[in-house]
Amino acid sequence: AASLDDALRVRGAAVFGSGVEVSGGARVAQALTVDGAARAASLEASGDVLAGGSLSVRGAASLDDALRVRGAAVFGSGVEVSGGARVAQALTVGGAARAASLEASGDVLAGGSLSVRGATRFGSGIDVSESAHVGHNLTVGGAARVGSLEASGDVLAGGA
């Protein structure tokens, strides 16, 4: 084996017929092109990194800034958001959607049935433009105005 006690400077291209091992740091002043697979125990970049093909990450990936995706994003498993989430356009849910609480500052449109399991309170009026079915008792705390009233059973009116 040959050894050098000083720096090795090569002014032209260098071709190695076998592997190259660097036991200390290595600095590349120009672009680095790798034609085959590249493996690194750790990789840090202080500038932009461009992957011309697919990018695969086998372990966890952490980002210290925003993640921007210009095309569709497909997740093979669940997605968890620990902070707030903002959807700038329409949100389409193909299956069931569950939320601990839901607040909407604009209109909410349900294209099918809307089921509410708990008590429901409205901060202002409610407008029913079609038939309404009440499965149990209906209690009105104030005045009730009815255009016509049809009853298939007993009607009890209390008061004057």
C-alpha positions as CSV (number, residue, x, y, z in Angstrom):
1,A,0.0,0.0,0.0
2,A,1.2,3.5,-0.8
3,S,0.9,6.4,1.6
4,L,1.4,10.2,1.4
5,D,2.3,12.4,4.2
6,D,1.0,15.6,2.4
7,A,-2.0,16.6,0.2
8,L,-2.7,14.9,-3.0
9,R,-3.7,17.3,-5.8
10,V,-5.0,16.1,-9.1
11,R,-5.6,18.7,-11.8
12,G,-7.4,16.5,-14.3
13,A,-9.9,13.7,-14.0
14,A,-9.2,10.9,-11.6
15,V,-10.5,7.4,-12.2
16,F,-10.5,4.8,-9.6
17,G,-10.9,1.1,-10.6
18,S,-12.1,0.2,-7.1
19,G,-13.7,1.9,-4.1
20,V,-12.5,5.1,-2.5
21,E,-12.6,5.5,1.2
22,V,-12.4,8.9,3.0
23,S,-11.7,8.7,6.7
24,G,-11.9,12.4,7.3
25,G,-14.2,15.2,5.9
26,A,-14.6,15.7,2.2
27,R,-15.4,18.9,0.4
28,V,-16.7,19.1,-3.2
29,A,-16.5,22.6,-4.6
30,Q,-18.6,21.9,-7.7
31,A,-21.7,19.7,-8.4
32,L,-21.5,16.1,-7.4
33,T,-23.1,13.6,-9.8
34,V,-23.7,10.0,-8.7
35,D,-24.7,7.6,-11.5
36,G,-25.6,4.7,-9.2
37,A,-27.2,4.4,-5.7
38,A,-25.8,6.7,-3.0
39,R,-26.0,5.8,0.6
40,A,-25.2,8.0,3.6
41,A,-25.6,7.4,7.3
42,S,-26.5,11.0,7.7
43,L,-27.1,13.7,5.1
44,E,-27.3,17.5,5.7
45,A,-27.7,20.1,3.0
46,S,-27.5,23.9,3.6
47,G,-29.0,24.7,0.2
48,D,-31.7,23.3,-2.1
49,V,-31.9,19.6,-2.7
50,L,-33.4,18.4,-6.0
51,A,-34.4,14.8,-6.5
52,G,-35.0,14.2,-10.2
53,G,-36.7,10.9,-9.5
54,S,-38.6,9.4,-6.6
55,L,-37.5,10.2,-3.0
56,S,-38.0,7.4,-0.5
57,V,-37.6,7.8,3.3
58,R,-37.5,4.6,5.3
59,G,-37.6,6.2,8.7
60,A,-39.3,9.3,10.2
61,A,-38.9,12.6,8.4
62,S,-38.9,15.9,10.2
63,L,-39.4,19.3,8.6
64,D,-38.6,22.6,10.5
65,D,-40.6,24.7,8.0
66,A,-43.7,24.5,5.9
67,L,-44.4,21.5,3.6
68,R,-45.7,22.5,0.2
69,V,-47.0,19.9,-2.2
70,R,-47.8,21.2,-5.7
71,G,-49.6,18.0,-6.9
72,A,-52.0,15.6,-5.2
73,A,-50.8,14.0,-2.0
74,V,-51.7,10.4,-1.3
75,F,-51.3,8.9,2.1
76,G,-51.3,5.1,2.5
77,S,-52.3,5.4,6.2
78,G,-53.9,7.9,8.5
79,V,-52.9,11.5,8.8
80,E,-52.7,13.2,12.2
81,V,-52.6,17.0,12.6
82,S,-51.7,18.1,16.1
83,G,-52.3,21.8,15.4
84,G,-55.0,23.6,13.3
85,A,-55.6,22.7,9.7
86,R,-56.9,25.1,7.0
87,V,-58.4,23.9,3.8
88,A,-58.5,26.7,1.2
89,Q,-60.9,25.0,-1.2
90,A,-63.6,22.4,-0.9
91,L,-63.0,19.4,1.3
92,T,-64.4,16.1,0.1
93,V,-64.6,13.1,2.4
94,G,-65.3,9.8,0.7
95,G,-66.1,7.8,3.9
96,A,-67.3,8.7,7.4
97,A,-65.9,11.9,9.0
98,R,-65.6,12.2,12.7
99,A,-64.8,15.3,14.7
100,A,-64.9,16.0,18.5
101,S,-66.4,19.4,17.7
102,L,-67.2,21.2,14.4
103,E,-67.5,24.9,13.9
104,A,-68.4,26.6,10.6
105,S,-68.4,30.3,10.1
106,G,-70.3,30.0,6.7
107,D,-73.0,27.9,5.3
108,V,-73.1,24.1,5.8
109,L,-74.7,22.0,3.1
110,A,-75.6,18.4,3.7
111,G,-76.5,16.6,0.4
112,G,-78.1,13.7,2.3
113,S,-79.5,13.1,5.7
114,L,-78.2,15.0,8.7
115,S,-78.3,13.1,12.0
116,V,-77.6,14.7,15.3
117,R,-77.3,12.4,18.4
118,G,-77.3,15.0,21.1
119,A,-79.3,18.1,22.0
120,T,-79.3,20.8,19.3
121,R,-79.5,24.5,19.9
122,F,-79.9,27.2,17.3
123,G,-78.7,30.8,18.0
124,S,-81.3,32.2,15.7
125,G,-84.3,31.0,13.7
126,I,-84.7,27.7,11.9
127,D,-86.4,27.6,8.5
128,V,-88.0,24.3,7.3
129,S,-89.2,24.6,3.7
130,E,-90.4,21.0,3.4
131,S,-92.2,18.6,5.8
132,A,-90.8,18.0,9.2
133,H,-91.3,14.9,11.2
134,V,-91.1,14.9,15.0
135,G,-90.8,11.4,16.4
136,H,-91.7,12.3,20.0
137,N,-93.1,15.4,21.8
138,L,-92.8,18.9,20.4
139,T,-92.5,21.6,22.9
140,V,-92.8,25.3,22.0
141,G,-91.7,27.8,24.7
142,G,-93.1,30.8,23.0
143,A,-95.9,31.6,20.5
144,A,-96.5,29.2,17.7
145,R,-98.0,30.3,14.4
146,V,-99.5,27.6,12.3
147,G,-101.0,28.1,8.8
148,S,-103.2,25.1,9.2
149,L,-103.3,22.3,11.7
150,E,-104.2,18.7,11.0
151,A,-104.2,16.2,13.8
152,S,-104.7,12.4,13.5
153,G,-105.1,12.0,17.2
154,D,-106.2,13.9,20.3
155,V,-105.4,17.6,20.5
156,L,-105.1,19.1,24.0
157,A,-105.0,22.9,24.4
158,G,-104.5,24.4,27.8
159,G,-105.0,28.0,28.6
160,A,-107.6,30.6,27.7
